[in-house]
Amino acid sequence: MISQFEQYLLAEKRYSPHTVKAYITDLLQFVDFLCFTPDTFCPSEITSHLVRGWVVELVKSGMSARTVNRKIAALSTFFIYLKRSGAIQKLPTANVIHPKQPKRLPTFVGYEEVNRIPKPDDDDFLNLRNILIVEILYTTGMRRGELVALKIEDLDLQSGSLKVLGKGQKERIIPLIPSTKLLINRYISVRQEYFSECGNTYLFLTSKGEQIYPKLVERVVKELLGEAGVRGKRSPHVLRHTFATHLLDKGADLLSIKELLGHNSIGTTQIYTHNTLEKIKETYMKAHPRADNNS
C-alpha cells in the first residue's frame, strides 16, 4: 500500500524524488509511532484522535512548526489518496490543527555583494561554468533542480530566452538579459572545445562530461557568494529569493514575478513584498525629519 502510494506521488502527482522520499519517511514515522509495521498497518483503523496524538508528540519533541506541518501534509496526502481509491471512508486528518508557523522573511543578497561576484577573466572551463551557474540562478530565478536539468536545446539565444520545466512538469519561458546571453555563448564555445566529442546534451557538465548534480551546484554557489563577501546562508534558493526581491525593488509587478518564478499562486509570491516594505520603512525612518522624535 505504501509502495503504491510512492508510485502515485512519482507518476501521477509528479513530485520530485526528494519530496517523495520525505513524504514516505514521514508516513513510516507515523506507522512506527502507532507501533505498527508497514505490513500490519491498517489505515481504516486510524482515527483523528490518533493523528492528533502524533502531532502533539512531534510538537513536544521540540520539532519546528514548519516540519510538523510538512509531516501532517504528507499524512493528509496519503489518506486522501486512500479515500479516492475507496480504501477508507473518512479522512482522519480532516480536523487536525496545524501548529502556527512564525513568518520568516526570505534571505537575499544585497546589490553590493551581487556586484562583487567574480567575473570570468579567462576561458577556463570549470571557472566559466561555475560563474555561469551563479549568473543564471540570479538573473532567471530558477530552482536548483531546474538548472541541473537544463539542456542546450532549451536555449533560444536568438530571441534571448530559455525554457524551464518546473514543478508539476509546468513549462515556462524566461528572458535572458544581454550579459547572461553573452556569458552563455562564451561558455558553450569553451564547452565545445573542452568536450570536442561529447554527446551529452545537458548545458552544465562536470569535468568528466557528465550532467552536474545538486550538491555540486550548492558547493559552487556557496564558494562564489563567499568570495563576494556574503555572510550567512549562501545557497541556490537564496539567489532565487534575491532575483525576486531585486525585481520587486526595481518596480516589477507581482504577477510578472509570479510567472518568472513558476509559482502556482500569487500568495506564494507576495512574501517578497515584506522585504520591500521593510526597506521602505528603514528609508523612511532615516529620512523623515520627525522620525526620531519621541515626543
C-alpha positions in Angstrom: 0.0 0.0 0.0 2.8 2.4 0.9 4.8 1.4 -2.1 1.7 2.1 -4.3 1.4 5.5 -2.7 5.0 6.2 -3.5 4.4 5.4 -7.2 1.3 7.6 -7.2 3.4 10.5 -5.9 6.0 10.0 -8.6 3.9 9.1 -11.6 0.6 11.0 -11.1 1.4 13.9 -8.7 4.8 14.2 -10.3 6.5 15.2 -7.1 10.3 15.3 -7.1 12.1 12.3 -5.8 13.3 14.4 -2.8 9.8 15.3 -1.8 8.5 11.7 -2.3 11.3 10.4 -0.1 10.4 12.9 2.6 6.7 12.0 2.4 7.4 8.3 2.7 9.8 8.8 5.6 7.1 10.9 7.4 4.5 8.2 6.8 6.7 5.4 8.1 7.4 7.5 11.2 3.7 7.7 11.8 3.3 4.0 11.3 6.1 3.4 13.8 4.6 5.8 16.3 1.5 3.6 16.4 3.6 0.5 16.9 2.7 -1.0 13.5 4.9 -2.2 10.7 4.2 -1.4 7.1 2.8 -4.9 6.7 0.5 -4.7 9.7 -0.6 -1.1 9.3 -4.4 -0.8 8.7 -5.4 2.7 7.6 -9.1 2.1 8.1 -8.4 1.8 11.9 -6.8 5.2 12.1 -8.8 7.9 13.9 -8.3 11.7 14.1 -7.6 11.1 17.8 -4.5 9.0 16.9 -3.3 11.6 14.4 -3.7 14.4 16.9 -1.7 12.4 19.4 1.1 12.0 17.0 1.1 15.8 16.3 1.2 16.5 20.0 4.2 14.2 20.4 6.0 15.9 17.5 5.5 19.3 19.0 6.6 18.1 22.4 9.8 16.8 20.9 10.8 20.4 20.0 10.3 19.9 16.3 9.7 23.2 14.4 6.1 24.1 13.3 7.3 24.0 9.7 8.5 20.4 9.9 5.4 19.3 11.8 3.1 20.8 9.2 5.1 19.1 6.4 4.5 15.8 8.2 0.8 16.5 8.5 0.7 17.3 4.8 2.4 14.0 4.0 -0.1 12.1 6.1 -3.1 14.1 4.6 -2.0 13.3 1.1 -1.7 9.6 1.9 -5.2 9.4 3.4 -6.8 11.5 0.5 -5.2 9.0 -1.9 -6.7 6.1 0.1 -10.2 7.7 0.2 -10.2 8.4 -3.6 -9.2 4.7 -4.2 -12.0 3.6 -1.9 -9.8 2.0 0.8 -11.2 4.3 3.6 -14.4 6.2 4.0 -13.3 9.1 6.3 -10.2 11.3 6.5 -8.6 11.1 9.9 -6.6 14.2 9.1 -9.6 16.4 8.3 -9.8 18.2 11.7 -6.2 18.2 12.7 -5.0 21.6 13.8 -1.7 22.7 12.2 0.9 24.4 14.5 1.2 28.1 13.8 4.4 29.0 11.9 6.2 32.2 12.5 6.5 34.3 9.4 10.0 34.0 8.0 11.3 36.6 5.5 13.3 35.3 2.5 17.0 35.7 2.8 18.5 37.6 -0.1 21.8 39.1 -1.2 22.4 42.8 -1.4 23.3 44.7 -4.5 26.8 45.4 -3.5 27.5 41.7 -2.8 25.9 40.7 -6.1 28.2 43.1 -8.0 31.2 41.5 -6.2 30.5 38.1 -7.6 33.6 37.1 -9.6 33.7 37.7 -13.4 35.5 35.2 -15.7 38.9 36.5 -16.5 39.9 33.6 -18.8 38.4 30.7 -20.7 39.0 28.0 -18.1 36.0 25.6 -18.5 35.3 25.0 -14.8 35.7 28.6 -13.7 33.4 29.8 -16.6 30.9 27.1 -15.8 30.8 28.0 -12.1 30.3 31.7 -12.7 27.6 31.0 -15.3 25.7 28.8 -12.8 25.5 31.7 -10.3 24.7 34.1 -13.1 21.8 32.1 -14.4 20.4 31.4 -10.9 20.5 35.2 -10.1 19.2 36.5 -13.5 16.4 34.0 -14.0 15.4 33.0 -10.5 15.1 29.3 -11.5 15.3 26.5 -9.0 18.4 24.4 -8.4 16.8 21.3 -9.9 15.6 23.3 -13.0 19.2 24.5 -13.6 20.6 20.9 -13.3 18.0 19.7 -15.9 18.7 22.5 -18.4 19.7 21.3 -21.9 21.3 23.1 -24.7 18.0 22.7 -26.7 16.2 24.7 -24.0 18.1 27.8 -25.0 16.9 30.2 -27.7 19.8 32.6 -27.8 18.5 34.3 -31.0 15.4 35.5 -29.1 17.3 35.7 -25.8 15.2 33.3 -23.7 15.3 29.8 -22.2 12.7 27.2 -21.5 12.3 25.7 -18.0 10.4 22.6 -16.9 9.2 23.4 -13.4 7.2 21.7 -10.7 4.4 19.5 -12.0 6.0 19.5 -15.4 4.9 23.0 -15.9 6.8 24.7 -18.7 7.7 28.4 -18.7 9.8 30.8 -20.8 12.3 33.1 -19.0 14.0 36.0 -20.9 17.8 36.4 -20.7 19.5 39.7 -20.1 22.3 40.6 -22.5 25.1 39.9 -20.1 23.8 36.4 -19.3 23.3 35.7 -23.0 26.9 36.7 -23.8 28.2 34.6 -21.0 26.2 31.6 -22.2 27.6 32.0 -25.7 31.2 32.2 -24.3 30.6 29.1 -22.1 29.1 27.0 -24.9 32.1 27.8 -27.1 34.6 26.7 -24.4 32.4 23.7 -23.6 32.6 22.5 -27.2 36.4 22.8 -27.2 36.7 21.1 -23.8 34.4 18.2 -24.9 35.0 18.0 -28.6 33.3 14.6 -28.9 30.8 14.9 -26.0 27.2 13.9 -26.9 25.8 15.0 -23.6 23.0 17.5 -24.3 22.8 18.9 -20.7 24.0 22.5 -20.6 26.1 22.2 -17.4 28.6 19.3 -17.2 31.2 18.0 -14.8 34.9 17.9 -15.7 34.2 14.3 -16.9 31.4 15.4 -19.3 28.5 14.2 -17.1 25.4 16.0 -16.0 26.1 18.2 -13.0 24.3 17.3 -9.7 22.6 19.3 -7.0 25.4 19.1 -4.4 27.8 20.5 -7.0 25.6 23.5 -7.6 25.3 24.0 -3.8 29.0 24.0 -3.4 29.6 26.3 -6.4 27.1 28.9 -5.1 28.4 28.8 -1.6 32.0 29.3 -2.7 31.3 32.2 -5.1 29.0 34.0 -2.8 31.6 33.6 -0.1 34.2 35.2 -2.4 31.7 38.1 -2.9 31.6 38.7 0.8 28.2 37.2 1.5 27.8 36.1 5.1 25.1 33.7 6.5 23.1 31.4 4.2 24.6 31.0 0.7 22.5 28.7 -1.5 20.8 28.5 -4.9 17.5 29.3 -3.2 18.9 32.5 -1.7 19.7 33.6 -5.3 16.1 32.8 -6.3 15.0 35.0 -3.4 17.4 37.7 -4.5 16.1 37.6 -8.0 12.6 38.2 -6.9 13.4 40.8 -4.3 15.6 42.9 -6.6 12.9 42.8 -9.3 10.3 44.0 -6.8 12.6 46.7 -5.6 13.0 48.0 -9.2 9.3 48.2 -9.8 8.3 44.8 -11.3 4.7 43.8 -10.7 3.9 40.7 -8.6 2.1 38.8 -11.5 5.2 39.1 -13.7 7.5 37.8 -10.9 5.0 35.0 -10.2 5.2 33.8 -13.8 9.0 34.1 -13.9 9.4 32.1 -10.7 6.8 29.5 -11.8 4.6 29.9 -8.7 1.1 28.5 -8.8 -0.3 31.1 -6.5 0.2 34.9 -6.2 0.1 34.3 -2.5 3.4 32.5 -2.6 5.0 35.4 -4.4 3.6 38.0 -2.0 6.1 37.1 0.7 8.7 39.2 -1.2 6.7 42.3 -0.6 7.6 42.1 3.1 11.3 42.6 2.3 10.5 45.6 0.2 8.2 47.1 2.9 11.0 46.7 5.5 13.4 48.5 3.2 10.9 51.4 2.6 10.3 51.6 6.4 14.0 51.8 7.0 14.5 54.5 4.4 11.5 56.4 5.8 12.8 56.3 9.4 16.3 57.5 8.3 15.0 60.3 6.1 11.9 61.9 7.7 12.9 64.8 10.0 10.5 63.7 12.7 11.2 60.0 12.6 13.5 60.2 15.6 11.2 62.5 17.6 9.9 60.6 20.6 7.6 63.3 21.9 
